[in-house]
Amino acid sequence: MKDLILKISTDSAKTIGLNETILLEAIRSLNKTEISKEELFTELQFLSKDEINKTIASLISKGLIKTQSSYDSFSLISQRDLKERQKQRSNKKIEGAWYPQEGVILQAEEYGIPLTFLESKIDEFIHLHKEKQDSSETWEIKFLRFLIKKWREQETIDYKNKKKSPITKEWYPEIDALEILLKADIPKEFVENQLPEFILYWSEKGQLTDTWNSKFIAHVRRQWAKNNSIIDSNDAPKPIENEWIPNDDFFQVLALTGISKEFAESVRADFILYWKESGQAHVSWNSKFLQHVKYCWQKQNNSPMQTSDELNKRTEESWKIDKSTGQQEDPFLHKDEIKSNLEKLRQKHKI
């Protein structure tokens, strides 16, 4: 058997498909009026019989070959027949009851496109081209291209949906997310304190997503910005005033700690008295007051103190008096002494 040399046109392969182009070129190269399936099976052994059968059906649906005396033999459509067919089909508009031919359905199967999906897109395709008032000689090819595009879009959506999941109670940000937050100078302790609230909020929402790390980064940044916004806008240190009250941002941050506004208000007078007596000036009384409220809340509720080093570092440091003033660093040594001192301070400052 002589080797069959086939010249494949890339344009043709893009337009009607690679297998279709191979089959057409094989029929032309054999230079016969009529060719049988068996001859094609023999000449094109690199294609399976199933592939050849599907390709034959596709070429028939496209009007590029026609059957002869039996379905098992074919011939090319003559140029005269093609011109006549083109003349008949010229400016042909799509019909409302249009349905793709079997060849298109077979090709869709080759792309892994289910028949149910194909049929679900027919109305959309018809509507699209009716609105445009399009005319075409190749509705089958147009539909196949349209169908493949829609299927690829659906595959992308399905892939993204498979990656989406609800947040779990055990969820923890990935190392990369933590590094981003730590590089922004946000303390790790602050980051971890945001986890319970973040998980609870999104658990109740029931949302599915594949971007929990990004959401957590945005959440922590917002809370950190709120936390820092309690610092007063005036950078100059100043002594506390008799009628000092914390700003709105303070109470937003306080809400994140679970401490009530009423409790904070209950310890504000003592806070003002203490710092009036000290005579010290600070940039942010809001920050000082937040530390004080947390400290008082822990003591009242017998919360496990992170004693000494950790607690002093986070709270009591802000209560120390500058040694240059000659006052003791910890005025709260005994309860009786505390009450006595507070009463004297109230009388002194007329509060």
C-alpha positions in Angstrom: 0.0 0.0 0.0 1.4 3.3 -1.0 1.8 6.0 1.7 -0.9 8.6 1.5 0.6 12.1 1.8 -1.8 14.6 3.2 -1.5 18.4 3.1 -3.3 19.8 6.1 -4.6 23.4 6.0 -4.4 25.1 9.4 -7.2 27.4 8.5 -9.4 24.5 7.5 -8.5 22.7 10.8 -9.5 25.8 12.8 -12.8 26.1 10.9 -14.2 22.6 10.6 -11.9 20.6 12.9 -8.7 18.6 12.5 -10.2 15.2 11.9 -12.6 16.7 9.3 -9.8 18.3 7.5 -7.8 15.0 7.4 -10.7 13.1 6.1 -11.5 15.6 3.4 -7.9 15.6 2.3 -7.7 11.8 2.3 -10.8 11.6 0.0 -9.3 14.2 -2.3 -5.9 12.5 -2.4 -7.5 9.1 -3.3 -9.0 10.8 -6.3 -12.0 8.6 -6.6 -15.5 9.3 -7.5 -16.7 7.2 -4.6 -14.8 5.9 -1.5 -16.0 3.4 1.1 -15.6 3.4 4.8 -13.3 0.4 4.6 -10.9 2.2 2.4 -10.8 5.1 4.9 -10.3 2.6 7.8 -7.3 1.2 5.9 -5.8 4.5 4.8 -6.3 6.3 8.1 -5.2 3.7 10.7 -4.0 6.4 13.0 -7.6 7.2 13.6 -10.0 4.8 15.3 -13.1 3.5 13.5 -15.2 5.4 16.0 -13.4 8.6 15.2 -13.8 8.1 11.5 -17.5 7.4 11.8 -18.1 10.5 13.9 -16.0 12.6 11.4 -18.0 11.3 8.5 -21.3 12.3 10.2 -19.8 15.7 10.9 -18.8 16.3 7.3 -22.2 15.2 6.1 -23.9 17.6 8.5 -21.7 20.4 7.2 -22.6 19.5 3.6 -19.0 18.8 2.5 -19.6 15.1 1.6 -22.6 13.1 0.6 -23.6 9.4 0.7 -23.8 7.3 -2.4 -25.6 4.1 -3.1 -25.2 3.0 0.5 -24.4 4.7 3.7 -21.0 2.9 3.6 -19.7 4.9 0.6 -19.2 8.6 0.1 -18.1 11.3 -2.3 -17.1 14.9 -2.2 -19.8 17.5 -2.9 -18.9 18.9 -6.4 -18.1 22.6 -6.7 -21.3 23.0 -8.8 -23.3 21.5 -6.0 -21.6 23.7 -3.4 -22.3 26.8 -5.3 -25.9 25.9 -5.7 -26.2 25.1 -2.1 -24.5 28.3 -1.1 -26.9 30.2 -3.4 -29.9 28.5 -1.7 -28.6 29.1 1.7 -27.3 32.7 1.2 -28.6 35.1 3.8 -30.5 32.4 5.5 -31.8 33.5 8.9 -32.0 31.2 11.9 -35.4 29.7 12.5 -37.2 29.5 15.9 -37.4 25.7 15.8 -33.7 25.4 14.7 -31.9 22.3 16.1 -28.3 21.3 15.4 -27.7 18.3 13.2 -26.3 15.0 14.4 -22.8 15.9 13.3 -22.6 18.8 15.7 -23.9 16.6 18.5 -21.2 14.0 17.8 -18.6 16.7 17.8 -19.9 18.1 21.1 -19.5 14.7 22.6 -15.9 14.6 21.5 -15.3 17.8 23.6 -17.0 16.1 26.5 -20.1 18.3 26.3 -23.2 16.5 27.6 -26.3 16.6 25.4 -28.3 18.2 28.2 -25.9 21.1 28.3 -26.0 21.4 24.5 -29.8 21.5 24.5 -29.9 24.1 27.3 -27.9 26.5 25.1 -30.0 26.3 21.9 -32.6 28.9 22.9 -29.9 31.3 24.0 -28.1 30.9 20.7 -31.3 31.4 18.6 -32.3 34.4 20.7 -28.8 36.0 20.3 -28.8 35.8 16.6 -32.4 36.8 16.1 -31.7 40.0 18.0 -28.7 40.7 15.8 -30.8 39.7 12.8 -27.8 37.7 11.6 -27.8 35.7 8.4 -25.4 32.8 7.9 -24.6 29.8 5.7 -23.0 28.0 8.6 -25.3 28.0 11.6 -23.9 24.6 12.6 -20.3 25.8 12.9 -21.4 29.0 14.6 -23.4 27.0 17.2 -20.5 24.6 17.8 -18.1 27.6 18.5 -20.7 29.2 20.7 -21.3 25.9 22.6 -17.6 25.3 23.2 -17.1 28.8 24.6 -20.1 28.4 27.0 -18.8 25.0 28.1 -15.3 26.4 28.9 -17.0 29.1 30.9 -19.1 26.6 32.8 -16.0 24.4 33.5 -14.2 27.4 35.0 -17.2 28.2 37.2 -17.5 24.6 38.3 -13.7 24.4 39.2 -14.0 27.6 41.3 -17.1 26.3 43.1 -15.3 23.1 44.0 -12.6 25.0 45.7 -15.1 27.0 47.8 -15.8 25.8 51.3 -17.4 27.1 54.5 -15.2 28.3 57.4 -14.7 25.8 60.2 -14.2 26.3 63.9 -10.7 25.0 63.5 -9.8 27.4 60.7 -6.4 29.1 61.0 -4.8 31.5 58.6 -2.0 30.2 56.4 1.6 31.2 57.1 1.7 33.6 54.1 -1.3 35.5 55.5 0.3 35.7 59.0 3.5 37.0 57.5 1.7 39.8 55.6 0.1 40.9 58.9 3.3 40.7 60.9 5.2 42.6 58.3 2.6 45.3 58.7 3.7 45.6 62.4 0.5 44.1 63.7 1.3 42.0 66.9 0.7 38.3 66.6 -1.3 38.4 69.8 -3.7 41.0 68.3 -4.0 38.8 65.1 -4.9 35.7 67.1 -7.4 37.6 69.2 -9.4 38.5 66.1 -9.8 34.8 65.1 -12.9 33.9 67.3 -14.9 36.9 66.2 -14.0 36.3 62.5 -14.9 32.6 62.6 -18.1 33.2 64.5 -19.2 36.0 62.0 -18.6 33.9 58.9 -20.0 30.7 60.4 -23.3 32.5 61.0 -23.2 33.9 57.4 -22.8 30.4 56.0 -20.8 31.7 53.0 -18.7 29.5 50.7 -15.4 30.9 49.4 -11.8 30.0 48.6 -10.5 33.4 49.9 -10.7 33.0 53.7 -7.1 34.2 54.1 -7.7 37.4 52.1 -10.8 38.1 54.1 -9.0 37.6 57.4 -6.2 39.9 56.3 -8.7 42.6 55.5 -10.6 42.1 58.7 -7.5 42.3 60.9 -6.2 45.4 59.1 -9.6 47.1 59.7 -9.6 46.2 63.4 -6.0 47.3 63.8 -6.8 50.6 62.2 -9.7 51.1 64.5 -7.5 50.1 67.5 -4.9 52.7 66.6 -7.5 55.4 65.8 -8.3 55.8 69.5 -5.0 57.8 69.7 -5.9 61.5 69.9 -5.3 63.5 66.8 -3.3 66.1 68.6 0.3 64.8 69.0 1.2 67.2 71.8 1.2 65.6 75.3 -1.4 67.2 77.6 -2.7 66.7 81.2 -6.1 65.1 81.7 -9.1 67.4 82.2 -11.7 67.2 84.9 -14.5 66.5 82.3 -12.4 64.2 80.0 -14.4 61.5 78.2 -13.1 58.9 75.7 -13.9 59.4 72.1 -16.3 57.2 69.9 -13.4 55.2 68.5 -12.5 54.1 72.0 -15.9 52.5 72.5 -15.7 50.7 69.2 -12.5 49.1 70.2 -13.8 48.4 73.7 -16.7 46.5 72.1 -14.2 44.1 70.6 -13.0 43.1 74.1 -16.5 42.2 75.4 -16.3 44.8 78.2 -19.5 46.9 78.5 -19.6 50.6 78.1 -21.3 50.9 81.5 -18.3 49.2 83.2 -15.9 51.6 81.5 -17.9 54.6 82.6 -17.9 53.2 86.2 -14.1 53.4 86.5 -13.7 56.7 84.5 -13.9 59.0 87.5 -11.2 57.2 89.5 -9.0 57.2 86.3 -9.3 61.0 86.0 -8.6 61.5 89.7 -5.5 59.5 89.6 -4.0 61.2 86.6 -5.0 64.7 87.8 -3.1 64.0 91.0 -0.1 62.7 89.1 0.1 65.9 87.0 1.5 63.9 84.1 0.8 64.7 80.4 0.2 62.1 77.7 -0.5 62.1 74.0 -3.4 59.6 74.2 -5.7 59.4 77.2 -7.9 57.1 75.2 -5.1 54.5 75.1 -4.3 54.9 78.7 -8.0 54.5 79.7 -8.4 51.3 77.6 -5.5 49.7 79.5 -7.0 50.8 82.8 -10.5 49.4 81.9 -9.0 46.1 80.9 -7.0 45.9 84.1 -10.0 46.7 86.3 -12.2 44.2 84.4 -9.7 41.4 85.0 -9.4 42.2 88.7 -13.2 42.4 89.2 -13.9 39.2 87.3 -11.0 37.3 88.9 -9.7 36.5 85.4 -6.5 34.5 85.4 -3.9 37.2 85.6 -1.0 36.7 83.3 0.9 37.7 86.2 3.3 39.9 86.9 5.7 40.3 83.9 3.1 40.0 81.2 0.4 41.9 83.1 2.6 44.7 84.2 4.0 45.1 80.7 0.5 45.5 79.2 -1.4 47.5 81.9 0.3 48.6 85.1 3.2 50.3 83.2 0.8 53.0 82.1 0.0 53.7 85.8 3.6 54.2 86.9 4.5 57.7 88.0 7.6 59.4 86.7 10.2 59.1 89.5 11.1 62.7 88.9 7.8 63.7 90.4 8.8 62.0 93.7 5.6 59.9 93.8 5.4 56.2 94.3 5.1 53.9 91.3 2.1 51.9 92.6 -0.4 53.9 94.7 -2.8 51.0 94.9 -1.2 49.0 97.7 -4.1 48.4 100.0 -7.9 48.7 99.5 -8.4 51.0 102.6 -5.7 53.2 101.4 -7.2 53.4 97.9 -10.6 54.5 99.3 -9.0 57.1 101.5 -6.8 58.5 98.7 -9.7 58.7 96.3 -11.8 60.6 98.7 -9.0 63.1 99.3 -8.6 63.5 95.5 -12.3 64.2 95.0 -12.3 66.9 97.6 -9.0 68.4 96.2 -10.2 68.6 92.6 -13.9 69.3 93.5 -15.1 66.4 91.4 
